[in-house]
Amino acid sequence: MTVLCVSSLALVACDSKKEQGKNDQGVLQSEKENADILPYLNIQEAQADYALPFCEKKNCIEIDIQTIKTQDTWLNQWIANNQSHVIQAQIDSKQNMTLQQAINAFVKKSDAWQEEFPKNKAFELHMQTRMASQRNQYVLLQVSINTLQADVTIKERQYFFVADRKLKKGLSILDVISPNQQNQLNTWVQEKYAEWLAKQDTDVKKHAPKKLYWGQADWFFDGEGVGLHYRANEIVEDATQLDIYLSKEQTQKILKPEVFQKMF
């Protein structure tokens, strides 16, 4: 009887350890899953931090930059860097500038334009910034601008940027596409490009590239899938805007599985 009792106690002890082991594994798995989930961004709209030079002219430069601030320090800097990129794009500059440096360069261009002829108007730049989408660690930033430069007015020109908050990295479309699916994406892009090009005027068709390069294009994601964005005049002068949307099925086929799982 004593031997049987000891054996029974040993079995109970073993079962107890097994159960504890399962519980510990469950806790570790739960902690890992929670660690993979970043906190939702607390977004606050704000005026960007920058300074403009004192102006004594009748027609002074107008710059108004509305931005967003979050609890993520890295993301705030990434947003400012992209705003600098957008401002530089208006004056054909691609340097590694801070937001203030980009504004200074824009002001300098405006001053040079005004010096050419007394009646030339100073430049204007109005920027709106918003977080268009958040999916786990992936965020989509949208920057919209209205400008007046050299008497040319641009309304609602859009720029898109995608970042991985976990990796603290801006992402190009090539970063999220499965390497063995790049040819498939290229096929779809060229098909959409051919359809778009057929609707352009003769002069645009004459000067447009035969194939569309998409590796560095602005890209976005929404509830359905990913897409590419080309602004008016970006592909070729006088061309219209081009937006290429992929369906959810197409997106799932070309995206890296780990990206698709967390983005959609």
Secondary structure, DSSP 4 states (H G I P E B T S, - for coil): -HHHHHHHHHHHHHHHHHHHHHHHHHHHHHHHHHHHSPPPP--EEEE---------SSS--EEEEEEEE-S-HHHHHHHHHHHHHHHHHHTT------HHHHHHHHHHHHHHHHHH-TTPPPPEEEEEEEEEEEETTEEEEEEEEEEEETTEEEEEEEEEEEEETTTTEEE-HHHHB-GGGHHHHHHHHHHHHHHHHHTS-HHHHHHS-SS---TTSEEEE-SS-EEEEE-TTTSSTTPPPEEEE--HHHHHHHB-HHHHHHH-
